């Protein structure tokens, strides 16, 4: 899912992160068990595809919070990978 050259900036980090440190972030914050009846919603806000690059904007709604997410995807062969991303808590 993550491109080898991934660069992202999660809102919980002070600086941007490459693939390895980004993976550490995801594991730290999202590997914890969620309540059994956890409900969330992902709303697609926009998409632009040009050749082998796609930019997607989402809104992630969980509990009482909302997060804006931007991902830049790259297609290598027949597979899509996340090349970059950033989020912002509303």
FENLIN-V437064 format. One record per pair of residues at least 6 apart in sequence whose C-alpha atoms are under 6 Angstrom apart, sorted by the first residue. I is the first residue (numbers start at 0). J is the second residue. Records with the same first field share a line. If there is no record, write none. Layout:
I->J ; J
This chain:
0->80
1->80 ; 81
2->80 ; 81 ; 82
5->17 ; 18 ; 82 ; 83
6->16 ; 17 ; 83
7->15 ; 16 ; 83 ; 84 ; 85
8->15 ; 16 ; 85
9->85 ; 86
10->86 ; 87
39->60 ; 61
40->59 ; 60
41->58 ; 59
42->57 ; 58
43->57
44->56 ; 57
45->55 ; 56
46->54 ; 55
47->53 ; 54
51->73 ; 74
52->72 ; 73
53->71 ; 72
54->70 ; 71
55->69 ; 70
56->68 ; 69
57->67 ; 68
58->66 ; 67
59->65 ; 66
65->89
66->87 ; 88 ; 89
67->86 ; 87
68->85 ; 86
69->84 ; 85
70->83 ; 84
71->81 ; 82 ; 83
72->80 ; 81 ; 82
73->79 ; 80
